[in-house]
């Protein structure tokens, strides 16, 4: 995985844990709070924006693989 993928994966895992390991709630929260994420987590936001859809899907798959 690329450095951007690793950065976003850590953020996704943190958010996933914060939302009781519910991936739907996590994705909805991420989508609904992009302005907040851009402001409060600029490194993670830039990593997210640098990823293609395929790379994002790979991050999600790797984050959920243990489940």
N, C-alpha and C positions, 0 to 999 in steps of 0.2 A: 504494500500500500504506500501511497505517496505521503509526504509530510502533511499535506492539507487533509488527506483522508484520516490520518492518525489524529490530528487536532480535532476534526469534526467528530470522529468516533468517541473521543474522550468526552466531548460536550454532549453528544447524544446519550452516552451511557449515564452521565450525571443526570441529565433530564429524565431519562427512562426510570432511574431509581427514584427520583423526586416525584414521579407520577405513578408510584406504586407498581412499577414494571408493567404498565399498560401502554403498548406501543401506539395505539390509536390516540389516546389522550396526549401522549408525547408529541406526536406529529402534528396534531391539531394545535397544541400549545406553541410549538415552534413556528408554525405557519401564522398564527394569530399575533405573535409577539416579535416579528422581525425588526420593527423599529427599536424596541427595547433591547433586543439582542445586538443590533448594530451599535447601539449606544453603550451598553454595559459589557459586551463581550466582543470587542472589535476584531480580535485575532480569530476567534471562532467564526464570526460572521464572514470575514474575508476568506477563510478556508472553505466555508460552505459555498460562497459565491464562485469560487475557483473550480468547483467540481462539476463534472458532467452528470447527467442523469444516471448513466451507467455506473459512475464512480460512487454516487450517492447510494444507489441500490446495493453496491458491494459493501459499503459501510454498514448499512442497515442489516444486511445478511450476516455480516461478521459479528455485529453487536447482538443479534438475536440467536446466533448459532447455539449457544449453550442451552437455550430454552427449547 
